[in-house]
Amino acid sequence: MSIKVTLFYNDPKIFKYFKIIFEKSGLGVAGFENFNDIINGLDKNGQVNADVAVIHLGLEVSGKIGDETKFYSPPQIIDQLLQEETRRILVSGHNLSYVKNACFEAGADHYFNNTRVNSDWFIDTIKRGKVSQE
C-alpha cells in the first residue's frame, strides 16, 4: 500500500520539484498550492486525508467561504485540517535552530531544510516515520 502524502507548498516550481521526488519514490501524492486547492481537497469532515503532510513553513493562504474569510498557515493547517494520526513534516529554506524550534512548537513531527528533500533520509522519514530533527 502506498503512503499518501499531501503537500502544502505555494511556490509552483518547488511544488513541482517535491511532487516529482515523491512520485519517483513510489509515494501517492496530492498537493495544495493555493487556498482553493485546500478548500476543494477537504473531506466531509473538513480535513485532509493523508498519512503524511509536508508543509512549507512560509505557506500563508487566505480566501473567502461565503461571507467568512479563512486564513491558513502551518499552525492552522496542523490544528484544523490534519487528522490526529497524520504525521507532520515542515520544510523550509532556513537552517537556523530557532526556525526548527518554531516548527516543533507549531506541531511538526519532523523538520527538513529544502536542500535535503532529495535525500534518502527525507524519503525514509516519510516512508518509515523515523523521528528526525535534522
N, C-alpha and C positions, 0 to 999 in steps of 0.2 A: 504494500500500500504506500502510495506516495504521500509525503508530508506536504500539507497545504500551507504555503507561505503567502502572507498578504504583505504587500509592500506599500508603504506610505512615503512617497517622495515627490516633491513638487518641482524638481528640475528635470525636464524631459530627457536630456542627454544622459544624466546619471541614472534616471529611472530605467531607461532602455538598457544601459550597461548592467545594472543589477538583474534585470529580468533575464537577459541573455545568460548571465552566470548561473542563475537559479535553474533555468531550463536545461542548460548543458550538464548540470549536476543531477538531473532527474527529479527535481522538485516541482510540485504543482504550484503555480504562482498566479495570484490575482493581484491587481495593482490599482492604487488610487493616486492620481496625480493632482486632483483638484477637488473642490467642495462637492460638485455634482457627482463625481465618481464615488465619493464616500457615501453620500446620501442614497444613491442608486444601488450600492453594494451591501446595504444593511439587510439583515434578515428580518423576519416578522417581529422579533423582539428588540429591534433597533440596535443589533450588534453585528460584528463581523465574525463570520465563521471561519476560523483558521487555527492551525496548530501553533504557528509561529507568526508573529507580526514583526516586521523590520520597519522601523520608523526613523525618518530623518529628524535629528534634533531641531533643526531650523524650520520644520514644517509649521506653517500657520496658514489656515484657510478659513474663509467665512462665507456665509451666504444666507439667503432667506428661505424659510419654510413657512409659507403662508405669511403671516404678519410678524413672525418671530425671526430674529437674526441669530444664527448659530455661529459659534467660533470653535475651531478645533486646532489645538497644538498638541504636542506629545502627551502632556499630563491629562488633557481632556480625552484624548483617544484612549489612553490606558484606563482611565477611570470610567468612561461612559460607553465606549464602543467595543472593548475586548471582553471576551468571556474570561472568567476567573482562571481557567486552566490554560489559556493561551500564553505561551512564552513570549516575552517582550525583549527585542534586541534594538537598542538605539544606536544609530550610526551618525558620525559627524566628521567633519574635516579637521576638527580640533583635537589635539592630543595632550591637553593640559589636565592636571589632576582635578581641578575644580570643575571642569566640564564633565569628567567621568563621575564625580561625586553628585553633580546635579542630575545626571541621568539616573543614577541609582535612587536618589531621593524622589525622582518623578515616577518611580515604579519599574524601572528597567531590570530585567534579569541578567542582561549582558550588555556590554558596550564594545563597539569596534570603531576604530578610525577608518575612514573611507579608503585609505590606501591598503587596508588589509582584507577587503572584501573578496578579492580574487584568490584568497589563500585557502588551503585545505583546512586550516584551523577554523575559519569562519564557517565554511560549509559543514564541517564536522560538528560545530556547535549547533547549527540548525538541525542536522540530522539526528544527533545523539543527545542533545540537551546538556552538554557539558557546561558547567559554570565557568564563565570567562570574564575577567575584568581587565583585559589587555593591558 
